[in-house]
Amino acid sequence: EGVIQALELLKQANLGKEVKLGKRIGIIGGGNAAIDAARVAVRNVNTEKTSILYRRTRREMPAYEEEIESAIEEGIDMEFLVLPVKILTDNGKVIGVECVRMELGEEDESGRRRPIPISGSEFSLNLDTLVLAIGERPDISFITEDDKLKASKWETIIANEENLSTSREGVFVGGDIFTGPSTVVEAIAAVSYTHLRA
């Protein structure tokens, strides 16, 4: 109890459902979903402190700069160069997270400097709710071999970048199922594009 996926939190909030959050909330991640989840959390009436825990620096955050600025203006605490390594619980309820401080090493395949744990830098944060905003990917579990659609190792549908056509004639894709996690604006643009091309 006390752990929720960022996309589930955002879904509940956007559907107008009551989102049960604790007083102290930690969000793990540095993308737009992490920022959006933190901004939902900080507006919750029960929330006293909202922190984003990110293993690299602000410079490497994939979230949009204006979103990061807005989050800071709303009072969201940013903990950079921090890697959560263990969820702390008491009788099945989240009471905190154990973290380790990081330093940046050489660049990895993404072009960002690889975070490396600093030995002996472990510390704990007291939390009531932990929001996971890492590793989001489209759900393609419904696609079968009969659908004749090719998927990538990142669980996105492979399509022609020029016209968004897939390996199945007459089927086009757009949005996260093609690009991976991105923005609603880009998804709408892809739908508009495929509509115009059809």
C-alpha positions in Angstrom: 0.0 0.0 0.0 1.3 3.4 -0.9 2.9 2.7 -4.3 1.2 3.8 -7.5 2.2 4.1 -11.2 2.3 7.7 -12.5 0.0 6.9 -15.4 -2.6 5.3 -13.1 -2.5 8.4 -10.9 -2.9 10.7 -13.9 -5.8 8.5 -15.2 -7.6 8.6 -11.9 -7.1 12.4 -11.6 -8.3 13.1 -15.1 -11.4 10.9 -14.6 -12.3 13.0 -11.6 -11.8 10.1 -9.2 -10.6 10.6 -5.7 -6.9 10.0 -5.6 -5.7 8.8 -2.1 -2.3 10.2 -1.4 -0.3 10.6 1.7 1.2 13.7 3.3 4.7 13.0 1.9 5.0 12.0 -1.7 8.0 10.9 -3.7 7.9 10.6 -7.5 10.7 8.5 -9.1 11.5 9.7 -12.7 12.5 12.7 -14.7 10.1 12.7 -17.7 6.9 14.5 -18.4 4.8 11.8 -16.6 6.9 12.4 -13.4 6.3 16.1 -13.6 2.6 15.8 -14.3 2.2 13.3 -11.4 4.0 15.7 -9.1 1.8 18.6 -10.1 -1.3 16.5 -9.5 0.1 15.4 -6.1 1.1 18.9 -4.9 -2.4 20.1 -5.4 -3.9 17.3 -3.3 -5.4 18.6 -0.1 -3.6 16.0 2.1 -0.2 16.6 0.6 2.4 18.5 2.7 5.5 17.7 0.6 6.1 16.5 -2.9 9.5 15.5 -4.1 10.8 14.3 -7.5 13.7 11.8 -7.2 15.9 11.8 -10.4 19.1 9.9 -10.9 20.7 12.5 -13.2 20.8 16.3 -13.0 18.2 18.8 -14.2 20.1 19.2 -17.4 19.6 15.6 -18.3 15.9 15.5 -17.4 13.8 14.5 -20.5 10.8 16.5 -19.3 10.0 19.8 -21.0 11.9 22.8 -19.4 8.7 24.8 -19.0 7.1 21.9 -17.1 10.1 21.6 -14.8 9.9 25.4 -14.1 6.2 25.2 -13.4 6.7 22.3 -11.0 9.4 24.2 -9.1 7.1 27.3 -8.9 4.4 25.1 -7.4 6.7 24.1 -4.6 7.8 20.7 -5.8 11.1 19.7 -4.4 13.6 18.3 -6.9 16.2 15.8 -5.6 18.8 15.4 -8.3 21.5 12.7 -8.5 19.5 10.4 -6.3 18.6 6.8 -7.0 16.0 5.0 -4.9 17.2 1.5 -4.2 14.7 0.1 -1.7 11.1 0.8 -0.6 10.8 0.9 3.2 7.5 -0.6 4.6 5.8 -1.2 7.9 3.0 -3.7 8.0 2.7 -3.5 4.2 2.5 0.3 4.1 5.1 2.5 2.5 7.0 4.6 5.1 9.9 5.7 3.0 12.5 4.9 0.5 16.2 4.2 0.8 18.3 6.1 -1.7 21.9 6.5 -2.8 23.6 9.6 -4.1 24.9 9.5 -7.7 27.6 11.1 -9.8 27.8 11.4 -13.5 30.3 9.3 -15.5 30.9 8.8 -19.2 28.1 9.3 -21.8 25.9 6.3 -22.5 24.1 5.2 -25.7 21.5 8.0 -25.2 24.2 10.7 -25.2 23.6 11.4 -21.5 26.3 10.9 -18.9 25.7 7.6 -17.0 24.9 8.0 -13.3 27.2 6.0 -11.0 26.4 5.3 -7.3 28.6 7.0 -4.7 29.8 4.4 -2.2 28.7 5.2 1.4 26.2 7.9 0.4 23.0 5.9 1.3 20.2 7.8 3.0 16.5 7.4 3.7 13.5 9.7 2.9 10.2 9.4 4.9 7.3 9.0 2.5 3.7 7.9 2.6 3.2 7.5 -1.1 5.7 6.5 -3.8 4.8 7.2 -7.5 6.7 5.3 -10.1 7.2 7.3 -13.3 9.8 5.2 -15.0 9.8 2.6 -17.7 6.4 3.6 -19.2 5.6 1.9 -22.5 2.6 1.2 -24.6 0.5 -1.9 -23.8 0.5 -4.1 -26.9 -0.4 -7.3 -25.2 -3.7 -7.4 -27.1 -1.9 -7.8 -30.5 -1.7 -11.4 -31.8 0.3 -13.0 -34.6 -3.0 -12.9 -36.7 -2.9 -9.1 -36.6 0.2 -9.1 -38.8 1.7 -6.1 -37.1 5.4 -6.0 -36.3 6.6 -4.8 -32.9 10.0 -3.4 -31.8 11.9 -4.6 -28.8 10.6 -1.4 -27.1 7.1 -2.7 -27.5 6.1 -0.1 -30.1 4.5 -0.9 -33.5 7.0 -0.6 -36.4 5.7 1.7 -39.1 6.9 3.8 -42.1 8.1 7.1 -40.7 6.9 9.1 -43.7 3.3 7.9 -43.9 2.9 5.9 -40.6 1.7 2.8 -42.4 2.3 -0.5 -40.7 3.2 -4.0 -42.0 -0.6 -4.7 -42.3 -2.2 -3.0 -45.3 -4.6 -0.3 -44.4 -3.5 0.0 -40.8 -1.7 3.2 -39.7 -0.3 4.1 -36.2 0.4 7.3 -34.3 1.1 8.4 -30.8 2.9 6.4 -28.0 2.3 3.0 -29.7 4.6 4.3 -32.5 7.0 6.7 -30.8 7.0 5.4 -27.2 6.0 7.7 -24.3 5.5 11.2 -25.6 3.0 14.0 -25.5 -0.7 14.2 -26.3 0.0 16.9 -28.8 2.3 14.6 -30.8 -0.3 11.8 -30.7 -3.0 14.2 -32.0 -0.7 15.4 -34.7 -0.1 11.9 -35.9 -3.8 11.1 -36.0 -4.4 14.2 -38.0 -1.6 13.3 -40.3 -2.8 9.8 -41.0 -6.3 11.1 -41.5 -5.1 13.6 -44.2 -3.0 10.8 -45.8 -5.8 8.3 -45.9 
